[in-house]
Each structure stands twice: as C-alpha cells, then as structure tokens.
Amino acid sequence: MCENKELDPRDLNGDGKVTLSEKVQYGVNQAQEKVGKAIDDIKADAKAAVEDAKVLYGKAAEKAKDAYGKAAEKAGEVAGKAKEVYADAAEKAKDVYGKAAEKAGEVADKAKEKFGKA
C-alpha cells in the first residue's frame, strides 16, 4: 500500500514532525518573502514615478523654452515698433519746431515792422 502523504511546508527539516521552532521559522520566512516583494514593488513604483517625472520635466522644459522664445520674439517686435514710434515722433517734433521757429521769425518781423513805424 502506497500512501500519498502531502508534506507540510512547515516541516523544514523533513522529519515528518512540525515543531514550534519550525512553525516560527516558517512564519519568519514567509514574512521575509512578503517584505521582500513589497520592497521590490516599492522600488518598481519609485522607478516608474521617477521616469514619469523626467518625462513631465522634459515636456515642461520644452513648453517653457517655447514660451520664452515667443515672449522674446514679441518683445523684439514691441521694441521695433517703439523705435518706429519714437522716430516718427522725433521727426514730427522736428517739423513742428521748424514751423514754430519759422512762424516766430515771421511774427518777430511783423512786430519789428509795426514797432518800427510807431
């Protein structure tokens, strides 16, 4: 007769008897395996989080670079327009000054003419 006995996994020395010491050691081994698996899972999650952060940083850096480029371009355009406005204003001021000087000369001539006769 062949008996098919299942071996108790807690029988660490294989003598067919499970002692208190073997039960404790088996529990410790099981706990170590679960802690090791938990640590491996945490490491994998942390590594994935770091990779995700790198991707997000890259995207953010690219967007910031693009925004900076656009802002610099707009600033250049604004500066160019400001120079044009300044040049136009300076030209108009020059014209107004010239006309005012001319009119002042005419007024002075007329005043001399009137006072000269008086």
C-alpha positions as CSV (number, residue, x, y, z in Angstrom):
1,M,0.0,0.0,0.0
2,C,1.4,3.3,-1.1
3,E,0.3,6.3,1.0
4,N,0.5,9.6,-0.7
5,K,1.2,11.9,2.1
6,E,1.4,15.6,1.5
7,L,4.4,17.1,3.2
8,D,3.7,20.0,5.5
9,P,5.7,23.0,4.2
10,R,6.4,24.0,7.8
11,D,8.4,20.8,8.2
12,L,11.7,22.5,7.4
13,N,14.0,19.6,8.3
14,G,11.7,16.9,6.6
15,D,11.5,14.6,9.6
16,G,7.7,14.4,9.4
17,K,7.2,16.4,12.5
18,V,6.5,20.2,12.7
19,T,8.0,21.7,15.8
20,L,7.2,25.1,17.3
21,S,10.6,26.2,16.2
22,E,9.9,25.2,12.6
23,K,6.5,26.9,12.8
24,V,8.1,30.1,13.9
25,Q,10.9,29.9,11.4
26,Y,8.4,29.2,8.6
27,G,6.4,32.3,9.6
28,V,9.6,34.4,9.6
29,N,10.5,33.1,6.2
30,Q,7.0,33.9,4.8
31,A,7.2,37.4,6.3
32,Q,10.6,37.9,4.8
33,E,9.3,36.9,1.4
34,K,6.3,39.3,1.7
35,V,8.5,42.2,2.9
36,G,11.0,41.5,0.1
37,K,8.2,41.5,-2.5
38,A,6.8,44.7,-1.0
39,I,10.2,46.4,-1.2
40,D,10.6,45.3,-4.8
41,D,7.1,46.6,-5.6
42,I,8.0,50.0,-4.0
43,K,11.3,50.2,-5.9
44,A,9.5,49.5,-9.2
45,D,6.8,52.1,-8.4
46,A,9.5,54.6,-7.4
47,K,11.5,54.0,-10.5
48,A,8.3,54.4,-12.6
49,A,7.5,57.6,-10.8
50,V,11.0,59.0,-11.5
51,E,10.7,58.1,-15.2
52,D,7.2,59.8,-15.3
53,A,8.7,62.9,-13.5
54,K,11.6,63.0,-16.1
55,V,9.0,62.9,-19.0
56,L,6.9,65.6,-17.4
57,Y,10.0,67.8,-16.7
58,G,11.1,67.4,-20.3
59,K,7.6,68.5,-21.5
60,A,7.5,71.4,-19.1
61,A,11.0,72.5,-20.1
62,E,10.1,72.3,-23.8
63,K,7.0,74.4,-23.2
64,A,8.9,76.9,-21.1
65,K,11.5,77.2,-23.8
66,D,8.8,77.7,-26.4
67,A,7.1,80.3,-24.3
68,Y,10.4,82.1,-23.7
69,G,11.1,82.2,-27.4
70,K,7.6,83.6,-28.2
71,A,8.0,86.2,-25.4
72,A,11.4,87.2,-26.7
73,E,10.1,87.5,-30.2
74,K,7.1,89.7,-29.1
75,A,9.5,91.8,-27.0
76,G,11.6,92.3,-30.1
77,E,8.6,93.3,-32.1
78,V,7.4,95.7,-29.4
79,A,10.9,97.2,-29.2
80,G,10.9,97.6,-33.0
81,K,7.6,99.3,-33.0
82,A,8.6,101.6,-30.1
83,K,11.7,102.7,-32.1
84,E,9.5,103.4,-35.1
85,V,7.0,105.4,-33.0
86,Y,9.9,107.3,-31.4
87,A,11.5,108.0,-34.8
88,D,8.1,109.3,-36.1
89,A,7.6,111.4,-33.0
90,A,11.1,112.9,-33.2
91,E,10.5,113.7,-36.9
92,K,7.2,115.3,-36.2
93,A,8.7,117.3,-33.3
94,K,11.4,118.5,-35.6
95,D,8.9,119.6,-38.2
96,V,6.8,121.3,-35.6
97,Y,9.9,123.1,-34.1
98,G,10.9,124.2,-37.6
99,K,7.4,125.5,-38.4
100,A,7.2,127.2,-35.0
101,A,10.6,128.8,-35.5
102,E,9.6,130.0,-38.9
103,K,6.3,131.5,-37.5
104,A,8.2,133.0,-34.7
105,G,10.5,134.7,-37.2
106,E,7.5,136.0,-39.2
107,V,5.9,137.3,-36.0
108,A,9.1,139.0,-35.0
109,D,9.5,140.6,-38.4
110,K,5.9,141.9,-38.2
111,A,6.4,143.2,-34.7
112,K,9.6,145.0,-35.8
113,E,7.7,146.4,-38.7
114,K,4.8,147.6,-36.5
115,F,7.0,148.9,-33.8
116,G,9.5,150.4,-36.2
117,K,6.7,152.5,-37.6
118,A,5.4,153.6,-34.2
